[in-house]
Amino acid sequence: MEFGLATESLPIEYRKPMGAGIATLSEVDLVDIIQQLHQHLDPRSVFACFGKIMGQHLPLYGICLEHKGQLLHWGQQQGYAIEQKLSFAERQFTINYMLKAPLVPSQTQRLIQLQKLVLQPLFNALQYQEMSQQAMYDALTKLGNRHYYRESLRKEIARAERNQQPLSLIALDLDNFKQLNDDFGHQLGDNALIEFAELLNATIRDTDLAFRIGGDEFTILLQADSQVAALLCQRILDALANHHYLEKYQVSTSMGIAQWCTNDSEQSLYARADNALYKAKAAGRQCFQTDSNREANKIIID
């Protein structure tokens, strides 16, 4: 792999050696540094390790790295600022160093030497992160995918059972989605799915989780009872009515709510939500229905 180092946009200034607190170049254990950086697969952990190492050998307040809109920070963002633009494995990185004092030539050499070491483990961590996200998120809508939904539902049921706290599942899909594709084409259908997913993300709470489990089928997990879930469904309907793009093509949704009860499995909870969804379809679409299982209310009463 090629490694390229562009000239900094702000020149590195030179001064007389500080002497105290900075190890000489020969004292830097490169093998130990490489081993430390390769211990992590989380980009933030790799970068934090890099920052700590750099801070041990250079007069730094902090470091900031930017890659594809992602920002990684270590330390404090103050002091003398210098910028390095790096390329590695066809990826572009921008690193900003915040210095306590300008660097002498030997420190500049050390910065470049240590800087090279972080790119391979950081590249590996970013690749691992991207692969993990691809395994968890739907490529079109960026919502959680079916696999992530199943894993999340299993964990949420375990949490609800352990803490005896409410959990609700909303099953929803777009009304007459096939007709939308037939009338306007699949590209517009994809755009409608993207817009609807963004609407869901903007409407749900921070603690709620939204998923696309296939086609035009979605689910939402809430750490709340069915009454709170009903309020969310109404907010989704209100948001749809005021969404210029979706309203223009008369995109609507039907939703079914089921609250978890003690005898529910992952399959039975979804089946009850799905059954409520079909009741909403039968009631005229663009509405929601709640499953009538009385056992679910025990979580609230007890």
Secondary structure, DSSP 8 states (H G I E B T S, - for coil): --EEE---SS---------TT---GGG--HHHHHHHHTT--SHHHHHHHHHHHHHHHS-EEEEEEEETTEEEEEE-S-SEEEEEEEEETTEEEEEEEEESS---HHHHHHHHHHHHHHHHHHHHHHHHHHHHHHHHB-TTT-SB-HHHHHHHHHHHHHHHHHHT---EEEEEEETTHHHHHHHH-HHHHHHHHHHHHHHHHHHS-TT-EEEEEETTEEEEEESS-HHHHHHHHHHHHHHHHT-HHHHHTT--EEEEEEE--TT--HHHHHHHHHHHHHHHHHTTSSSEEE---GGGGHHHH-
